Amino acid sequence: MEKNDKIYVAGHLGLVGSSLIRKLTKLGYSNLITKSRSELNLTNQQAVNNFFAQEKPDYIFLAAAKVGGIVANQTLPAEFIYQNLMIEANIIHAAYSYNVKKTIFLGSSCIYPRLAPQPIKEINLLTSPLEKTNEAYAIAKIAGIKLCENYHKQYGFKYIAAMPTNLYGPNDNFNLEGSHVLPAMIRKFDDAKINNQSNVTLWGSGSVYREFLHVDDLATALIFLMNSNQDNGLINIGTGEDLTIRELAEKIKKVVAFNGEIIWDQTKPDGTPRKLLDIEFITGLGWKPQIQLENGLRETYDWYLKAKEKNNTRQ
């Protein structure tokens, strides 16, 4: 990418998109294109085509998506599969039609089988059944990967399907109805601390393993891949390390300084037992994560407190 190339960041207000905007701006990329959901409905094919005809972006980071944790995925499966299918189909087809130089499509590690060999390699895709709790979202993202793959096969479409592990960081969603596990824990422990609660109840057994990547590390990886010679394929992005949800809870409890007890509600689902990504391919290209989990948790909690204070001030 040249500094003055037109770069479209789809989903620029979300966790990944906002980090990309910060990183690209810091690196001197000045011709960034953004549209909010109210300005451009990405599920509307004609609206997307009109946007591409007018803007003609050179590069695309497709970070726009309908996302959420176990509760959201189980409650709104139709919305998860429909919205994600429409967004990716509209943008990928338009990117091909309007000769975009390269597109990065963002997926998730949940595309891989529930019981995939650990650590999970890119070749493990579609080798056995998915995790049921987020199957609708996973199928939509797999369809996006295959869309890119076949547009490359038939038309020479240049793309990277980037599959990050669980993400966290500034601008995450801390709403308990739709958030992922890490921001939900931060919110629960902070609320409990403020309300002088003696305990916090968390879902599942706490025994499943998860890997967590700071979103700023992901943004660095995505820009690295966009500027690389790779012009097709599925690439995992993670840290290469994981921990149990119970261990994560103890770390967040310490960062928040909550002194009460953790109660594990084992009537609630755990999700996939483990999904550690094999990151040998991207590290072989020359990228490595830089942000340690403990440092990232402190930074994220500080951001949450500032955002909460700002919202209270507005009220």
Order of alpha helices (4+ residues) and beta strands (2+ residues): beta-alpha-beta-alpha-beta-alpha-alpha-beta-alpha-beta-beta-alpha-beta-beta-beta-alpha-beta-beta-alpha-beta-alpha-alpha
